[in-house]
Amino acid sequence: MTATASGHRRAPRIGFVAQIEHTDIRSDGRSVTSRGLEEGIDLFLTAEDLGYDVGYVRTRHLQGTLSSPLLFLAALGRHTARIELGTAVIPLRFENAGRLAEDLATADLLTGGRLRPGVSSGYSAHEAMYTRAFGAVPERAEHVDRVLHDLVSLLDGEIVAGADRHVEEVAAGSPLRLQPQVPGLRSRLAYGAADPRRAALAGHLGLRLQLATMAPDDGSGRPFAQLQLDALEAYRSASREAGHGEGHVMVSRQMLPVRSDAELERYMTLLPRERAADPRVVGEHHGQEIGGHDAVFSEVVLDQPATVAQALWEDPAVRAADEVVLVLPPGAPAADQQELLRTFGALVVPPLQMVLGGGETG
């Protein structure tokens, strides 16, 4: 978190992550158009009216969930005026660095500089499913690292070629860079890292850091909060050593405020993991992440708004973050998602900001 001139901690920025559905997938694999994209636009408009700082969308391929987030965010830029628009995350396994750099820059222009792009590795499990659509990647880790470093270099303005006589309206020999070049975009690029090594890489490169609700299980038996705090501290240290200062850390949590037993029962059906004995708290969970590796998942809290606020400010990673993001439950009806944003914004955010910011707001 950032200190103000008076020495107080600045209250964290507040955002949300949503899974936008563009189509329904039938059992035969065919798509049926739904109102998912329009409902997604309405969700962001509601969030902007409620004062949220930023909204993020997830990316999925070969599913009914948003597969082309930058097109969606570019469209959102024409409907919204203030809220920042981000991705959490674009999987680099499926990307070409040059095309992605062009798309990011164009989307940033169309959103008036409000793009907050987040990228990460992608899925290592079921690799064969993606080969026909996206090509084979013999070494996924090497491909991801190459795309990441190339993307950063291209956004930095790397000269990729010299113009020859066939390039229209450019003098032969002129240096060529990917276009458009957008000042400030590179400084807003974030990397979604789960372990200290990858988090340190993000800090070294001067990227922002996105921390989700999962951390790799290192076999130590330590709780999720400590595992994630290790990654956060590794990022801060690497960022300082590389001359980038403290950097910027976004932490996401699925802690949902409910105001009635009916809401509690309805939201419980949307959670992906088994409930604990207490229906209000789905405890820390050991399982496998999307890549098939052992992982530890953060607890999920469904309770009265005051209890949710307390759970957040007692979370050490949240206390150390610059941005706190509510993860809306995937598959929740549009009306429930909007109601969660209203309740969280009205009844959780004010006490959270008072405690974490010492009365200072950002």
Secondary structure, DSSP 8 states (H G I E B T S, - for coil): --B-TTS-B---EEEEEE--B-EEE-TTS-EEE-SHHHHHHHHHHHHHHHT-SEEEE---SSSSB-S-HHHHHHHHHHH-SS-EEEES-EEGGG--HHHHHHHHHHHHHHTTS-EE-EEE----TTGGGGHHHH---SSHHHHHHHHHHHHHHHHTT---EE--TTSTTS-TT-EE--S---TTTGGG-EEE--SHHHHHHHHHTT-EEEE-SEEE--SS---HHHHHHHHHHHHHHHHHHTT-TT--EEEEE-EEE--SHHHHHHHHTT-SS---SSTTEE--EEEE-TTS-EEEE--EEEE-HHHHHHHHHT-HHHHT-SEEEEE--TT--HHHHHHHHHHIIIIIHHHHHHHHHTT---
